[in-house]
Structures are given as structure tokens and as C-alpha cells.
Amino acid sequence: MSQPARILVVDDEPNIRLTLGALLKRAGHTVMEAEDGAAAVALLDLHPFDLLLVDLKMPGMGGMEVVAAARARQPDIAIIVLTGHGSLDTAIEGLHQGIFDYLLKTTAPAQVIERVQAGLEARAQALRQRQLLDVVGSAVQELRGEQPAQQPEQQGSTPGGRYITLGDLQLDPWRQEAKLADRRLPLTPTEFRVLLCLAEHAGTALSYTQLVRGAQGYDTTEDEAAELIKPHIHHLRQKLEPNASAPRYILTVRGKGYMLSPGGE
């Protein structure tokens, strides 16, 4: 049995949402529901999820559009697509989006739970592998005598690596948690990675493309990167800043991008 997870169910049919929601809650998971693609994207911007169950055919924003939006916002999310019938085209597109599985809407409840658990376990294994690679990469850098580009103000040990402390702000990369003056910030995984990227280069302006590369792991144009990063910066300021309209931590550097002020000054 996998650990309890945060699952988003997206389907325009209320009975499907109700049935899946009840089934997953009985299995111990926390479930949120969306009736269409726009509502799903709004929830993905506000909450971190471990797994997405999404209907392929919906009015307005279709299932694959929701998948692309989810992957852009939360790259590590496991995705299962619900469909009335499969097709080669959607299966090929799903491969590009890293979809874990397709399930027919007539799939038996026990098999739904089985595939959800398998998706969550695959996600957990991928995260463990990435964390191990990060640790190995850091060890190789140390053996070569390489130093990080910017040393944080303070560093301490955690079970999986190092936490970063900048004034009242503390980041724990291992648990993907951020605290401000001992108050845990409710960040999505993407928001945390954007903040971590800024914290690792505190006091230095980072461009939109640098932030996308650091937080999402791929390269894009400056215009596309701006469209991806600006909403996350907006939400980060809402959660981090005492006054989001007059930010003290995440500063806009005109013509360059954003910078994290080391002491929130």
C-alpha cells in the first residue's frame, strides 16, 4: 500500500468525480475535484499534487491540454488519463507528456486503486533517483574541488542534504519545504523550485530563462519563459511577502528578471 497522496480528479461528469473521489478517499488519499480544465489549472497553481486523474474528452480545455498545463506547473506529478476509448494518436502524445497510464472509465474500482498506487510508487522512485543523483553530483563537485556559485548566508544539515537559511527564510530541499519565521509556506512543487533557484543565487538577478532552466530543467525562449515564470512569482509573493504589492524578498530587476534579497530588506 502506498502512502496517502494528494490527488486531483478532473472530469466534466459529476458522477465520475463523485465515484472516483469516494473510492480514492476510502483508500486514504486526499482528493480535490475539478469540473473542467480551467478549474483544474487554477487548482494546480494553488496546490501541490502527487497524482492527476484527468478525463481525455471534456468541453473547452481537453484532457491533453490539462496534462500539458500540469506538466509545466508540477513536472513530477504522476498522470493517469481516463478515456471512453483509446487511440494511437493520444497514446503517442501521452508518451511525450510522460503519462503513466490510460484507464477506461469502465475499469473496475480495484484496478483503479491498483494503477493509482503503481503511479504513486513510480513517482516516488523517480524522486528518490533524482535526489540520489543530486547527492552524487554534489559529491563529485566536492571531490573536484568545485564550489557552488553562491554560498547561502547559513547552511545546516538535514537527513537528505542541506537546508538554506536567508534571514527569516529557510528552505529544505530534501523535503521541499519553505518556512518564513517558522511559518510553513504552502508552496506548490514548482513554486518551491523557483524559490530555491532564487535562494541558491541570492543577491544575483536571474533571467526568466535561467529560472525556467533551474526550476523546470529545460530551455525555452525568453518570452515563453516569462509567461511560465511570472504566474509563479506572483503566487510566491502572495505567500511570502508581508505586502505583495511592495515586495521585500523577491525583487524585480528591470530588464533582467528577478532577484531574491538575502535578508528580505
C-alpha positions as CSV (number, residue, x, y, z in Angstrom):
1,M,0.0,0.0,0.0
2,S,1.4,3.4,-1.0
3,Q,1.5,6.3,1.4
4,P,-1.6,8.7,1.4
5,A,-1.3,11.1,-1.5
6,R,-2.8,14.3,-2.8
7,I,-4.8,13.6,-5.9
8,L,-6.6,15.8,-8.4
9,V,-9.6,14.3,-10.2
10,V,-10.7,16.2,-13.3
11,D,-13.9,15.2,-15.2
12,D,-16.9,17.1,-16.5
13,E,-19.2,14.3,-15.4
14,P,-20.3,14.7,-11.7
15,N,-21.0,11.0,-11.2
16,I,-17.5,10.1,-12.3
17,R,-15.9,12.7,-10.0
18,L,-18.1,11.5,-7.1
19,T,-17.3,7.8,-7.7
20,L,-13.6,8.3,-8.1
21,G,-13.4,10.8,-5.2
22,A,-15.1,8.4,-2.8
23,L,-13.0,5.5,-4.0
24,L,-9.7,7.3,-3.5
25,K,-10.7,8.8,-0.2
26,R,-11.6,5.3,1.1
27,A,-8.1,4.3,0.1
28,G,-6.7,7.1,2.4
29,H,-5.9,9.7,-0.1
30,T,-6.7,13.5,-0.1
31,V,-8.8,14.3,-3.1
32,M,-9.7,17.6,-4.8
33,E,-12.0,17.7,-7.8
34,A,-12.4,20.0,-10.9
35,E,-15.3,20.0,-13.3
36,D,-13.3,21.3,-16.3
37,G,-9.8,22.1,-17.5
38,A,-9.8,25.8,-16.4
39,A,-10.7,24.8,-12.8
40,A,-8.0,22.1,-12.8
41,V,-5.3,24.6,-13.9
42,A,-6.4,27.0,-11.1
43,L,-6.0,24.3,-8.5
44,L,-2.7,23.2,-10.0
45,D,-1.5,26.8,-9.5
46,L,-2.6,26.8,-5.9
47,H,-1.9,23.3,-4.5
48,P,0.8,20.6,-4.9
49,F,-0.5,17.2,-6.1
50,D,1.1,13.8,-6.3
51,L,-1.2,12.4,-9.0
52,L,-3.6,13.7,-11.6
53,L,-6.6,11.7,-12.9
54,V,-8.0,13.5,-15.9
55,D,-10.7,12.8,-18.4
56,L,-9.5,12.8,-22.0
57,K,-12.6,14.3,-23.6
58,M,-14.0,17.4,-22.0
59,P,-15.7,20.6,-23.3
60,G,-13.4,23.5,-23.6
61,M,-9.9,22.6,-22.5
62,G,-9.4,18.9,-23.3
63,G,-7.6,16.3,-21.2
64,M,-4.3,16.6,-23.0
65,E,-4.2,20.4,-22.6
66,V,-4.7,19.8,-18.9
67,V,-1.9,17.3,-18.9
68,A,0.4,19.8,-20.6
69,A,-0.5,22.5,-18.1
70,A,0.0,20.1,-15.2
71,R,3.4,19.0,-16.5
72,A,4.5,22.7,-16.9
73,R,3.4,23.6,-13.4
74,Q,4.3,20.4,-11.5
75,P,6.8,18.3,-13.5
76,D,6.9,15.5,-11.0
77,I,3.2,14.8,-10.9
78,A,2.0,11.3,-11.9
79,I,-0.7,11.4,-14.5
80,I,-3.4,8.8,-15.4
81,V,-5.8,9.6,-18.2
82,L,-9.4,8.4,-18.2
83,T,-10.9,7.6,-21.5
84,G,-14.0,6.1,-23.0
85,H,-11.9,4.6,-25.8
86,G,-8.2,4.6,-26.6
87,S,-6.5,5.8,-29.8
88,L,-3.0,5.6,-31.2
89,D,-2.7,9.4,-31.6
90,T,-3.5,10.1,-27.9
91,A,-1.2,7.2,-26.8
92,I,1.7,8.7,-28.8
93,E,1.0,12.2,-27.4
94,G,0.8,10.7,-23.9
95,L,4.3,9.3,-24.3
96,H,5.7,12.8,-25.0
97,Q,3.9,14.1,-21.9
98,G,5.1,11.2,-19.6
99,I,1.6,9.9,-18.9
100,F,1.9,6.9,-16.6
101,D,-1.3,5.0,-17.7
102,Y,-4.6,5.1,-19.5
103,L,-7.7,3.7,-17.8
104,L,-11.1,3.1,-19.4
105,K,-14.0,4.6,-17.5
106,T,-15.4,1.1,-17.1
107,T,-12.3,-0.1,-15.3
108,A,-13.1,-2.0,-12.1
109,P,-12.6,0.0,-8.8
110,A,-10.0,-2.4,-7.5
111,Q,-7.9,-2.0,-10.7
112,V,-8.2,1.8,-10.5
113,I,-6.7,1.7,-7.0
114,E,-4.0,-0.7,-8.2
115,R,-3.0,1.6,-11.0
116,V,-3.1,4.7,-8.8
117,Q,-0.8,3.0,-6.3
118,A,1.5,1.9,-9.1
119,G,1.7,5.5,-10.4
120,L,2.4,6.9,-7.0
121,E,5.2,4.3,-6.4
122,A,6.7,5.1,-9.8
123,R,6.7,8.8,-9.0
124,A,8.3,8.2,-5.6
125,Q,11.0,6.0,-7.2
126,A,11.8,8.7,-9.8
127,L,12.1,11.3,-7.0
128,R,14.4,9.1,-5.0
129,Q,16.6,8.5,-8.1
130,R,16.8,12.2,-8.8
131,Q,17.7,13.0,-5.2
132,L,20.4,10.3,-5.3
133,L,21.8,11.9,-8.5
134,D,21.8,15.3,-6.8
135,V,23.7,13.9,-3.9
136,V,26.2,12.1,-6.2
137,G,26.6,15.2,-8.3
138,S,27.3,17.3,-5.2
139,A,29.9,14.7,-4.0
140,V,31.6,14.8,-7.4
141,Q,31.8,18.6,-7.3
142,E,33.3,18.4,-3.9
143,L,35.9,15.8,-4.9
144,R,36.8,18.0,-7.9
145,G,37.2,21.0,-5.5
146,E,34.4,22.9,-7.2
147,Q,32.5,25.4,-5.2
148,P,28.8,26.5,-5.6
149,A,28.3,29.7,-7.5
150,Q,26.8,31.4,-4.4
151,Q,27.1,30.3,-0.8
152,P,23.9,31.0,1.3
153,E,24.1,33.0,4.4
154,Q,23.9,29.9,6.6
155,Q,23.8,26.2,5.9
156,G,22.9,23.3,8.1
157,S,22.5,19.5,7.8
158,T,19.2,17.7,7.2
159,P,18.7,13.9,6.6
160,G,18.9,14.3,2.8
161,G,21.2,17.2,2.2
162,R,21.5,20.9,3.1
163,Y,18.9,23.5,4.1
164,I,19.3,27.1,3.1
165,T,18.7,30.0,5.5
166,L,18.5,33.6,4.4
167,G,17.3,35.8,7.2
168,D,13.9,34.5,8.4
169,L,13.6,32.4,5.3
170,Q,14.6,28.7,5.5
171,L,14.4,26.2,2.6
172,D,14.7,22.4,3.0
173,P,15.4,20.9,-0.5
174,W,15.1,17.3,0.8
175,R,11.5,17.8,2.0
176,Q,10.7,20.6,-0.5
177,E,9.5,22.8,2.4
178,A,9.9,26.5,2.9
179,K,9.5,28.4,6.2
180,L,9.4,32.1,7.0
181,A,10.0,32.8,10.7
182,D,8.9,29.2,11.5
183,R,5.7,29.6,9.5
184,R,5.5,26.9,6.8
185,L,4.7,28.4,3.3
186,P,2.1,26.4,1.3
187,L,4.1,26.3,-1.9
188,T,3.5,24.1,-4.9
189,P,6.5,22.0,-6.1
190,T,7.1,24.4,-8.9
191,E,6.9,27.4,-6.7
192,F,9.4,25.8,-4.3
193,R,11.9,25.1,-7.1
194,V,11.6,28.7,-8.3
195,L,12.2,30.0,-4.8
196,L,15.1,27.5,-4.3
197,C,16.7,28.6,-7.6
198,L,16.5,32.3,-6.4
199,A,17.8,31.4,-3.0
200,E,20.8,29.5,-4.4
201,H,21.7,32.7,-6.2
202,A,20.6,35.2,-3.6
203,G,21.6,38.7,-4.4
204,T,22.0,37.9,-8.1
205,A,19.5,38.8,-10.8
206,L,18.3,35.7,-12.7
207,S,16.6,35.9,-16.1
208,Y,13.3,34.2,-17.0
209,T,15.2,31.6,-18.9
210,Q,17.6,30.9,-16.1
211,L,14.7,30.4,-13.7
212,V,12.9,28.0,-16.1
213,R,16.1,26.1,-16.6
214,G,16.8,25.9,-12.8
215,A,13.2,25.2,-11.7
216,Q,11.9,23.2,-14.6
217,G,15.0,21.7,-16.2
218,Y,14.6,22.7,-19.8
219,D,15.5,25.6,-22.1
220,T,13.0,27.9,-23.8
221,T,12.8,31.4,-25.3
222,E,12.8,34.5,-23.1
223,D,9.2,35.3,-24.0
224,E,8.0,31.8,-23.3
225,A,10.0,31.7,-20.1
226,A,8.4,34.9,-18.9
227,E,4.9,33.5,-19.5
228,L,5.8,30.4,-17.4
229,I,7.6,32.2,-14.6
230,K,5.5,35.3,-14.0
231,P,2.5,33.5,-12.5
232,H,4.7,31.5,-10.1
233,I,6.4,34.8,-9.0
234,H,3.0,36.3,-8.4
235,H,1.9,33.4,-6.3
236,L,5.2,33.2,-4.4
237,R,4.9,36.9,-3.5
238,Q,1.3,36.3,-2.3
239,K,2.5,33.6,0.1
240,L,5.9,35.0,1.1
241,E,5.8,38.8,1.2
242,P,4.2,40.8,4.1
243,N,2.9,43.1,1.4
244,A,2.9,41.6,-2.1
245,S,2.5,45.0,-3.8
246,A,5.7,46.2,-2.2
247,P,7.9,43.0,-2.2
248,R,10.9,42.8,0.2
249,Y,12.2,39.3,-0.8
250,I,11.5,38.7,-4.5
251,L,12.6,41.8,-6.3
252,T,12.1,42.7,-9.9
253,V,15.3,43.7,-11.7
254,R,14.2,45.8,-14.6
255,G,15.4,44.4,-18.0
256,K,16.8,41.3,-16.4
257,G,14.4,39.2,-14.3
258,Y,14.1,38.6,-10.6
259,M,16.4,38.5,-7.5
260,L,16.0,37.2,-4.0
261,S,17.1,39.8,-1.4
262,P,19.4,37.9,1.0
263,G,17.8,39.3,4.2
264,G,14.4,40.4,2.9
265,E,15.5,44.0,3.0
